[in-house]
Amino acid sequence: MRRFRHGKVNFHWCDRCGTILLGDKCDICSSSGRRFKVSRPGDIRPATGRTIDLIVSLFEKYFGTSDFLRDRLIFLNKVAGEDRTDEVIFQGHVIATIRYDLRIRDFKLDLRLDGARLLAPIANKGLAIMDRESGHLKGKNFSGDLFNEVKGSFETEDPLIILVGNFICSGVARVDSADLHHSKRAIGIRDVGRGEISIAKKSSWTTFVNANKAYILTLESKGISDIRSYIGNHDLPLTISFSGGKDSLACYGLLSKASQKFSMIFIDTGLEFPETIHYVKDFSRKERKKLLIAAAGQAFWDNLDDFGPPAKDFRWCCKVCKLAPLTNLIEKQFPKGTITVEGNRAFESFSRSTIRFVERNPFVPNQTILNPIKEWRAIDVWAYIWLRGLDYNPLYDEDFERIGCYLCPSCLESEWRNTSLIHPDLHSEWDNYLKQWAEECGSDDRFVTYGFWRWKIIPPKMRRMAEEFRMSMPHIRSDTLELKWVKGVSPCLAGGHSAEGVLSVPHNREFGRV
Ligand code: SF4
């Protein structure tokens, strides 16, 4: 069972073939690889498409070089942060962290020591040479007059490579380069090491798959045998929950080898990206599989005035747009029940960290869920998809890490920015709604611009930001006691009915009097 802990986790890198190793050895050259560490939980994933463009643009911006990244494998490791924060893994080293800064609403790069060791010989800017050979360096700030050479210009908070005698350091600018020699606190050193890292030969995702073939095939055969052994003992129709994401695609690969008789279920929340709808329909047609669509239609928009915007801690729409249509579909299509294969993974979130292979859906008693990839990491999923040549949703190449409802409060602000680029119409419709709602509730546009709307109870990190901006949060709006039921109240198959509603209470009324 997966446990979420702090600290580091080990991976191995084959320097000869230029790829990460997922199993015990490289299937191309038999090397057992060099060990390196990343931050937990270590759900690493490959960087492809526009994600590579983003990383390239950041190295170009800060160090005036990026060719070294081309035709070589880059992996990302999601870590905790204000918004999107990823460790960048290159040649078996964590060379940087990229993070989306909510204040400037753009990406920044923090250089790690191994990044400085790699870039020191090739950087065209962002490098400073310090004239001091002794004394403690790590964690200290230094006066600008100690730096006798600087390559290129930089701005406050830019990442820097600092050379001090034989030492190579990663650091950060405390002032703009124009003010360097007037500042006593000009450059901060974060980490100190020795020795350059040379750029390795080129590699490809085909090499990655070939180097890890035995490992992926072992995962596949376990997944298939787990599914077969369960369905062999249970005589219910078989389905797969196909969301259009990578995890359900990997499950499709397993299930199609375990059985030929199954149908696909797609929940169309009414908030899907057009690419996802097209991809799911196209995929099922090409695979000649029956596609059952549980469609929520306009349910989200019909209920929005009553509930207000959903939030990470107020996901009313999951019940209205996912659970209700799914319950209806299963009740109609599978009155005796169904076994559904799903792509839930323990690595995805704390709440999924303890999932078991067989689960009952507490809200849909007729549905038994199998989780054959519960122990897989994102990188295992991608390795399997590439090994089996499965067609994946094109949104992954648009720098989306997870595919779901386009306006989901659980999305990152950085992904919402991506949505504005590929679907400006969908973006502005929701953005305008949120801004109007914020204004009606006594807040302002910043409530939307900086992503505060994503929480009902604002977490400490965002509260600090709101205080910094001197912002007002939306007040509770109702001045009458009112109870509204969600449309589409669903019958509970365990007996009776279950329903969702909103109870609005005047702000100044004690709850005991309700
Ligand atoms: S927007 Fe998010 S919370 Fe709402 S239904 Fe979609 S996934 Fe669930």
Residues whose N, C-alpha, C, O or C-beta is under 5 A from the ligand:
A	BS01	SF4	P310 R315 C317 C318 C321 G404 C405 L407 C408 P409
